[in-house]
Amino acid sequence: MMTEEESSSNTAASERIKLNVGGKLFETTLTTLRSGGPDSLLFALSNRRSADPTPVFIDRDPEIFSVLLSLLRTSHLPSTARRFSNLELADEALFYGIDAILRAATAPPPFSGIDASLASLIRPASDGLPSSFAAADSGAVWIAHGGQISGYDPNLTHAATLRTHLDHIDSIYKVWPEIAAVGSTSDAGLHFYDFSGSRHVGSVHWTDPLDPRIFKARVNSITASEDSVFASFDCLHRENCILEVDKARLQVKSQFARQSGNQAKNIVPGKLTWIPATGVLVGSAVTGGAFGYSGYVRLWDPRSGEVVWETSEPGSGRSSRFGDSFADVEADVEGLLLFKLCSKSGDLAMADMRFLKDDPWVYLKEKNPSLASYGEVRNSVVHCYKGQVFVAREGELEVWSRVESGDQSESDDAERFYRRNFVDKREDSERGVIKKIEGGGNRLFVSREDVEGIEVWESSHSAAAISLL
């Protein structure tokens, strides 16, 4: 009769399995193998008859398997994972059917600007100076460099590089998961490229039978709604408009906001943002010169093509700060807010898009006296992401974060519920002037003037994070 101790020993033995991976022996438990999920190769191996003493042979890399086995045991990657590239790990995880577990382990934590730090640099292999880029909700990114577009998946692994017919790309927008809309300020038209097939799928031009010069109009900015793509076009003879393009047919649905002239109030919108909640298109234009900055912010209803609200600076809505016009403007799509950065004082102001009036701006106040002085802004970028407002002043990067408070009785606006913090360190700010900021997934992507590559910023409070440098 088997004793209790012998029965326990046999049970433990039956729970163990031996694997021979690339000539190296591993011993683990069935529970660990089955944690990969019922569709994984390892789960299938766990059903092998335990009476067979011969280790299961798998003709794969044993060192990477050791990393993945540790991942199954702890749900975290060990420090030895740093010896391998993301692509190597991803390929092996896909073979074993545990790629979803690897993606969850390597994904950055929820993004917080206050806790963010530079995690990696993406540098395309050829012509590494990025002219524009577009980030996806998944954390993937498409980078335009020269006339090419390089795509990187959510693991920031290079997926493909597509060559366009353009010599230079200034605007890029992700219309569909595999379709990019691109434009150039040196070549006419809005162009669509399919990443999956590496091919050009269509072009749209602004046309006017009464003025053939219009056909040479160039794209300055692009955005999209669920059904349409919006692009601002301008011509060398100072005429511009916005075209609405049907996403399914890639044909022009309508044109609106047509204007001409050299004055600041008539220049082409340099930034467009679609607001799904209200069905309006936000456009802004900023120009700078010897006499300072000037420009406008307008909201259009694409159904009628009419302006539903606008402000010009210097001009309307500037009674208290006349002459301190904005250097950049950004729309917070989720919060239904507008933000502008003043060019002279460097102050950040906010307006609620649901209650716009002649002078809707609320100026956010710095509570820390040591950080209160901004000064004149020469090169600036404002970007809203995940309820945070990121501001670049030259090479410095800061974040204004909303502070939730239960007591808002002292004020009916939000000016005292935003706090400012620096995101970067001094050495970060010295790398060059920031030209563009865009959020995607739990990352922030940053490009700098005359600097190769795109910086990737992630929150740094996860012990499982792996440097991609």
N, C-alpha and C positions, 0 to 999 in steps of 0.2 A: 504494500500500500504506500502511495506517494505521500511524503511528509509535506507539511505546509510550506516549509522552507524551499523544498525541491519544486513545488508547484509555482511558487513565486518566482524562482529562478527561471523556469521554463517559460513563464508568461513574459518576463522581461526580455528573454532571448527572442521570443516570437515577435516582439515589438521592434526589434532591431533589424536593419538590413545593411548589407555590404555592397558598395559600388566600386567599380574599377573605372576611373575616369582618366583616360589617356595614360594608363599605366600606373596611376597612383590610387591606393586604396582609401576609401572613405567608409566610415560606419556611422549611421545615424538611425533615427527612429522613424517608424511609419507615420507617426503623427507629424513630424517635421516635413516629410515628403508630401504628405497629403495637404499640408497648409498651402501648397501651390495652387489648389483648386482642382475640381474634378475634370477639367479639360486639359490639364497639364500633362506633359510626358512623365513627370516624376510621380504624379498620382497613379498613372497607369503602371509604372514600375512597382509601386507599393503593393499591387495586387498579385505580384509574383509569389509562387508557392514558397513559403518560408522553409520547407524541408530541403530545398535545393541549396547546398552549401556553396556553390560556385558564385562569386560576386558578379553582379550584372556589369557588363562591360559597355562603356559609352566612349566613343572615339571623339572626345572633345578636350578642350584645354582644361587641365586640372586646377591651375591657379585661379582662373576666373570662376570655375565651379565652386571652389572653396569660398569665394566671396559671396556667391549666390546662395550657398548653403547657409552661411552665416546670416544672410538676409532673411531666409525662411525661419531661422531659429529665433531671431530677435526683432524682426521687422525694421532693422536699421542696417545700413551698410557699414562694414568695418573700415578702419583706417587704411587697410591694405588696398581698398578699392581705388585709392588715388594713383596706384601704379598703372591703371588701365584707363583708356579713353571711354567717353560715354558711348561711342559707337561700338566698341568691343563689348562692353557690358550689355548694351541693348541687343546686339546680335545673339549673344549667348542666351540671354533671358528669353528672347523670342524662340530659340530652338527648344528650350525646356518648357515653354508655355507659361512663363511667369513674368512676362513683360509688363503687365498691368501692375504687379507688385513692385517691380523696379521703378516704374514711373512714379508711383505714389511715394516711394522712399526718396527719390531724387528731386521731387518737386519742391520748389522753395516754399517757405511758410507764408501765411497770409501777409500781404505787403503792408508795411508801416513805414512811412517816410522817415520818421524819427529814428527808427532802428535800422535804416538801410545803410548798406555799404557796397562798395564796388566789388562785385563777385567775379567778373570775367570781362574779356574783351573779344568781340567777334571781328575778325579781320578777313575780308574776302581775299582770295588767293591772288587775284589780279586787279590792278587799279583800285587799291584799297581805300581811297578817299571817298567816303559815302556822300552822295549828293542829296539823298532822301531815303526814308525807310518807313515801313508800315508794320505795326505790331498787331498780333491777333489776340483774341480773348484767351487762347490756349497757352500763350507765352511764346509762341513761335514768332518769327520776324522775317520780313523780306527787306533786303537792302539793295538800293540802287547805287551802282558805282559805274561811272562812265555811261555806256549804253547797255550795261548788263544789269540783271537782277539776280541776286543770290538768295536762296531760301534756306532758312534754318528751322528745324522742327522744335517742338517744346523742350527737347533735351539740349537744344542749341547745337545740334549736329547738322552739318551741311547736308541738305537734301538734294539741291540741284542749282545749277546756274543757267539762266536763260539769256540769250543774246537777242536784243531788240534791234530794230532798224534805225533807232535813234543814236546819235553820237553822245547825247547827254540827257539824263532824266532828272527833272526838278520836282516832280510830284508823282506820288505813287499811293494807291488806295486799294485795299483788298475788297473787291466787289463780291466774289464768291470764294469758297475755300480754295479753289485753284485758279481763279481768274483775277488778274491785276489790271487796274486802270492806271495808265501812266500818261504824263504830259511833260512837255519841255518848253522852256521859255525861248528856245532857239529854233524849234521846229514846230510846224503847224499841226493842229489836231489833237484829239483825245484818242488814245489807242488801248486796245484790250489784248492781253496775252494770257494764254492757257499754260499754266505751269506743268500740268500733268502730261501734256503733249508737246511742250516746248514750241508752241506755235502762236502766230498772230491770228486772232479770231475776228478782228473788226476794228474799224476806225470811224470816228465821228468828227465832222468839221462844221464850223459855223459858216453858214452860207447866206448870201443876200443877192438876189438877181439884179438889184440896182447898184450894187457896189462889189465888183469882183475882188477887191482888195481884202474883203472880209474873210475869204477862203484861207488866207494866210494867218489867221488868228491863232495865237498860242495859248496854252493852258497855264493858269497860275495856281489854281487850287482845286481840290477834288474832295467830295464827300458823297455819301449815299444813304438812301432810305431803304426800306424793305423792297420797294419796287423800282426805284429810280436812282440814277447817278446824276449828281449835280457837279458841273465844272464851270469855273469862271474863265472866260476867254478875253484876250485883248489883242489889238492890232497896233502896228507901228505908227499908224496915223491917229492914235489916241482914241480909239473907239472900243468899248467893251460891253459884255453882257454875260448872263448866266444861261447855260443850256441845261435842260432837264432831259435825260436820256433814259429810255426804257431798258431796264436791266435784262429782260428776257430777249428782246429783239435787237438790242444795241442800236436803236434808232432814236432820233430826236423826237421828243414829245412836245416840247414847248421851249420858248426862249422868253426871258424877262430881264428886268433890271438893265436894259440897254441905256448907255449914256456915253457922252463924248466930252473931250476937253482936257486941259492940263491942270485944272484946279484939284486940290486935295479931295473935295467932295465928289469928284467925278472919276477918280482912279479905280482901277479894277480891284475887286475884293481879293486880298492875299490870303485869306483864311475863310473857309466855309465849314459850318457844323450843322448837321441835321438834328432837330429836337423831336424825337418820336412822340413824346407825351403831348405836345401841343401842335404838331404838324407844321412847324415853321422852320425856315432856314435862316440861320444866323450868319451874317457875313461882316467882315471888318477889313478895313484898309488903313494902313499906316505908312506915311512917308516922312522922311527926315531930311533936313538940310541945314544950311547956315543959320536959319532963323528958328530952328527947333523942329519939333514933331507936329504933325497934323493928320487928320483922318476922320473916319466915321465908323459907326456901328449901325447896321440895319437888320431888321427882321422882315422877311418876306413870307407871304402866303403863296406857295407855288401854284395853288389852284386858280388863283386870280392873277398872280404875278405882281400883286400890289404890296407896297411897303406898309407894314402894320405898326412899326415904331422905328425911329431913328434918332441918332444924336451925332453932331459933328463937333470936332474939337480942333483948335479952340472955336468956340461958338456956343450953341445952345446947351444949356445945362451946366455952364461953367461960371456962374455968377460969383461963386466963392473962391474959385481957383482958376480964374481966367489966365491963360498962358501956360498952365501946367498940363498940357494935353498928354494923352496916353502914349506909351511906347509899345505896348502890346495888349491884346485883348483875347480872352478865352472864355468859352461857354462850358459850364458844368452841366452835362446832359442829364444826369440823374438828379442833381439837386435843383435844377431849373434856375441857375444863377449865372450872372455875368461877372467876370472879374477883369479889371484893367490895372495896369501898372503905370503910374504917373511918371513922366519923363524928367521933370525938374526935381521933384521932392523924393521920388522913388517910392512913394506911398502906394499901397495896394487897396483898391476900392472894390466894392461888391454891389450888385443890383439884383433884385429878385425879378425874374422874367414874368412872374405872374402879376406883378404890380408896377409895371413900368410907367414912368411919368416924365415930365420935362427934365428933372434932375433927380434920378433915382439912386444915386451913388451913396453908399455908406463906406466911410474910410476906416479900415481896420487899424486899430491902435496897438502899438508895441508896448507890452506891459513891463518888459525888462529895460530899464533906462540905459544899460550898457549896450543894447542892441538897437536903440531907437533911431539912430542916425543912418540914413540911407544915402542921400545925395543924388546927384544927377545920374540918370541912366543913359548909357550910350548903346550897349548891346544887351538886349533882354529877351527872355522867353517866358511865357506863362503857360502852364499846362495843368488841367484838372484831371485827377484820377483817384477813384475810390474814395470820394469825399474829401480829398486833400488837394491843396493848391501848391504846385511846385513853381518856384520862381528862380530863374537864372539871371544873375547880374554879372555880366562879363563871364568869368569862369566859375563863379561861386554858385552853389546850388542850395536852396533853402526850401522849407516846407511850412505851409500854414495848415495846421490841423484843427479840425473842429472839436471843441471841448464840450461834451454833453453836460448840461446843468439842469437840475430840476427847478431852479429858481430863476426865472427870466422876468421877474416883475419890475426890475429896475430899468429895463429897456425893452422896447418893442422891436429892436433889430438885433442882428447877430454879431455886431462889431466886437463885443466883449467875449464872444464864444469861439474865437479863433486865436491860436497861439503859434508863434513863429519859432522855428528851430533851424539850425544849419544841418544839412544832410551830409555835406562833404567835409573833409579835412583840408588843411592848408595846401598840402601837396597835391590834393585832387584839383583844387581851384587853379593851380598853376599850370595845368596841362593844356589850357587854351580856352578860347571863348566858346561858350555853349551855343550851338546853332539850332538844335531841335531836341525836344523831349517828348516821349510818347510811352504810355503805359500799356502793358499786355500781360494777361495772367497775373501772376504775383511778382512781376518784374517792372522795372523802369528802364527804358532804353534812352541813351544820351549820345548825341554826336557833337563834335567840336570842330571849329574852323581849322582847316588845313591839318587835321589830325586823322591818321588812318584808323579805321575800325569804328565800331559802335560799342560804347560802354554798357554793361549790364549791371544794374543795381538791384540787390535783393535784401530783404530783411535778414539780419545776421544773428537772430536769437535761436537758431535751430542747431542743435549739436550734430544733427545728421547731415548738415550741408556739406557738399563737396566743392572745392575750388575747381573752376573750369579753366583756370589759367594754364 
